Amino acid sequence: MVFCDSVPLKDVDWAENFTIPKFDSNLGTLKAVDIELEVNLTQRLQMENTGRGNFSINSTTESVLTLLMPQGEKINANASLAISKVLGPYDGAVDFSGASGINSTESSSSGVLTYSIENKSGFVAGFSGENMVLKGVMECMQNTSTSGSASTEVWTRAGASACVSYQYEAGEPRTGDAK
């Protein structure tokens, strides 16, 4: 049984809650809990070389989603982007195009990262329909280096999804802590 919640792409940095139903022990005995995280990162880079010579751009973005588990553990998922380009001499127009400009949108994903949870007690519902709130914090570090003068605009957005997978043995309902 899998439950998911997500945060759509939004301006970084952010803190958002992921709300996931807890395991209903009326279904049986909880055997395993896995958390799946995925981070999505999008960056739009606009640059125009305003100098007379060639111009190099190196832009890197690192994003980290930290998810706080019910018992206080933290798990992380990372995504990164790198853009490198050489622009030609200024063509007389700040239009982010041609040989002297760039207007690019790049995307990246962490892929799905799976974490097995050892202490399952915080994932078992005390009553039917109980949810847990997992706090997620997205931090992005962006670094752009250039070799000359330019007109520059950079936008970075990040989103994430968190899924909880419950493996259980159906049968007699079990109340209390499932370890």
C-alpha positions as CSV (number, residue, x, y, z in Angstrom):
1,M,0.0,0.0,0.0
2,V,1.5,3.3,-1.1
3,F,0.5,6.9,-0.2
4,C,2.1,10.0,-1.7
5,D,2.1,13.8,-1.4
6,S,4.0,16.3,-3.5
7,V,5.1,19.9,-3.7
8,P,4.9,21.3,-7.2
9,L,7.8,23.3,-8.7
10,K,8.1,26.6,-6.9
11,D,10.7,29.3,-6.2
12,V,13.5,28.1,-3.9
13,D,14.2,27.9,-0.9
14,W,11.1,26.5,0.8
15,A,9.7,24.6,3.7
16,E,6.5,22.6,3.1
17,N,4.6,19.7,4.8
18,F,4.0,16.3,3.2
19,T,0.8,14.8,4.6
20,I,0.6,11.0,4.5
21,P,-1.9,8.6,6.1
22,K,-0.6,6.4,8.9
23,F,-0.9,2.7,8.6
24,D,-4.3,1.4,9.9
25,S,-3.5,-1.6,12.1
26,N,-7.0,-2.9,11.5
27,L,-5.6,-4.1,8.2
28,G,-3.1,-6.4,9.9
29,T,0.5,-6.4,11.1
30,L,2.9,-3.7,9.7
31,K,6.0,-5.5,8.5
32,A,8.0,-2.8,6.7
33,V,7.9,0.9,5.9
34,D,9.8,2.5,2.9
35,I,10.0,6.2,2.1
36,E,10.6,7.2,-1.5
37,L,11.7,10.7,-2.3
38,E,12.2,12.5,-5.6
39,V,13.5,16.1,-6.1
40,N,12.8,18.0,-9.3
41,L,14.8,21.0,-10.2
42,T,14.4,23.5,-13.1
43,Q,16.6,26.5,-13.9
44,R,16.1,29.1,-16.5
45,L,19.3,31.0,-17.4
46,Q,19.3,34.1,-19.6
47,M,22.7,35.7,-20.4
48,E,23.9,38.1,-23.0
49,N,27.6,38.8,-23.4
50,T,28.0,42.6,-23.5
51,G,31.8,42.5,-24.0
52,R,33.9,42.5,-27.2
53,G,35.5,39.1,-26.7
54,N,34.2,35.6,-26.1
55,F,32.6,35.0,-22.7
56,S,32.4,31.7,-20.7
57,I,29.6,30.8,-18.3
58,N,29.6,28.1,-15.7
59,S,26.5,27.8,-13.6
60,T,25.8,25.0,-11.0
61,T,22.9,24.5,-8.8
62,E,22.7,22.0,-6.0
63,S,19.4,21.3,-4.2
64,V,18.8,19.2,-1.1
65,L,15.4,18.1,0.3
66,T,15.6,17.2,4.0
67,L,12.6,15.3,5.2
68,L,12.0,15.0,9.0
69,M,10.6,11.6,10.1
70,P,8.2,11.1,13.0
71,Q,10.9,10.0,15.4
72,G,13.2,12.9,14.5
73,E,15.4,11.2,11.9
74,K,16.3,13.2,8.8
75,I,16.5,11.8,5.3
76,N,17.8,13.7,2.2
77,A,17.4,13.7,-1.6
78,N,19.7,15.8,-3.8
79,A,19.4,17.0,-7.4
80,S,21.9,19.2,-9.3
81,L,22.2,21.0,-12.6
82,A,25.3,22.3,-14.4
83,I,25.4,24.6,-17.4
84,S,28.6,25.5,-19.2
85,K,28.7,27.6,-22.4
86,V,30.9,30.0,-24.3
87,L,29.2,33.0,-25.8
88,G,30.6,35.0,-28.7
89,P,31.2,38.8,-28.7
90,Y,28.3,41.2,-28.1
91,D,26.0,41.4,-31.2
92,G,24.5,44.8,-30.2
93,A,21.2,43.5,-28.8
94,V,20.4,42.3,-25.2
95,D,18.0,39.7,-26.5
96,F,19.5,36.6,-24.9
97,S,19.9,35.0,-28.3
98,G,22.3,34.6,-31.2
99,A,26.0,33.8,-30.7
100,S,26.3,36.3,-27.8
101,G,23.3,35.1,-25.8
102,I,21.7,32.1,-24.1
103,N,18.1,31.6,-23.1
104,S,18.0,28.0,-21.7
105,T,15.8,26.0,-19.4
106,E,17.3,22.9,-17.9
107,S,15.7,20.3,-15.7
108,S,17.1,17.6,-13.4
109,S,15.8,15.0,-11.1
110,S,17.3,13.1,-8.2
111,G,15.6,9.9,-9.4
112,V,13.6,8.0,-6.8
113,L,15.6,7.4,-3.7
114,T,14.2,4.7,-1.3
115,Y,14.9,4.6,2.5
116,S,13.9,1.7,4.7
117,I,12.6,2.8,8.1
118,E,13.7,0.7,11.1
119,N,11.5,2.2,13.8
120,K,8.0,1.8,12.4
121,S,6.1,2.9,15.5
122,G,5.6,6.5,14.3
123,F,3.9,5.3,11.2
124,V,1.1,3.3,12.9
125,A,-2.2,5.1,13.4
126,G,-3.7,5.5,16.8
127,F,-7.1,5.8,15.3
128,S,-8.6,5.1,11.8
129,G,-7.9,7.9,9.3
130,E,-4.9,9.4,11.3
131,N,-2.4,11.3,9.2
132,M,1.2,12.2,9.8
133,V,2.9,15.4,8.7
134,L,6.4,15.1,7.5
135,K,8.2,18.5,7.3
136,G,10.3,19.0,4.1
137,V,12.9,21.7,3.7
138,M,14.3,22.5,0.2
139,E,17.6,24.4,0.1
140,C,19.3,25.3,-3.2
141,M,22.8,26.7,-3.6
142,Q,23.3,28.4,-7.0
143,N,26.7,29.5,-8.2
144,T,27.3,31.3,-11.6
145,S,30.8,32.3,-12.7
146,T,31.5,34.3,-15.8
147,S,34.7,35.5,-17.6
148,G,33.5,39.0,-18.6
149,S,30.6,41.4,-18.5
150,A,27.0,40.3,-19.1
151,S,23.4,40.9,-18.6
152,T,22.1,38.0,-16.6
153,E,18.8,36.6,-15.2
154,V,18.6,33.2,-13.4
155,W,15.4,31.6,-12.0
156,T,15.5,28.4,-10.0
157,R,12.5,26.3,-9.0
158,A,12.3,23.0,-7.1
159,G,9.6,20.5,-6.3
160,A,9.5,17.1,-4.6
161,S,7.4,14.1,-3.9
162,A,7.4,11.8,-0.9
163,C,5.7,8.4,-0.9
164,V,5.3,6.0,2.0
165,S,5.0,2.3,1.2
166,Y,3.5,0.0,3.9
167,Q,4.1,-3.8,3.7
168,Y,1.9,-5.7,6.0
169,E,0.6,-9.1,6.8
170,A,-3.2,-9.2,6.6
171,G,-5.1,-11.0,9.3
172,E,-6.0,-10.3,12.9
173,P,-5.9,-6.6,13.6
174,R,-3.0,-5.6,15.8
175,T,-3.2,-2.5,18.0
176,G,-0.3,-0.6,19.5
177,D,3.3,-0.4,18.4
178,A,4.3,-2.6,15.4
179,K,8.0,-3.3,15.4
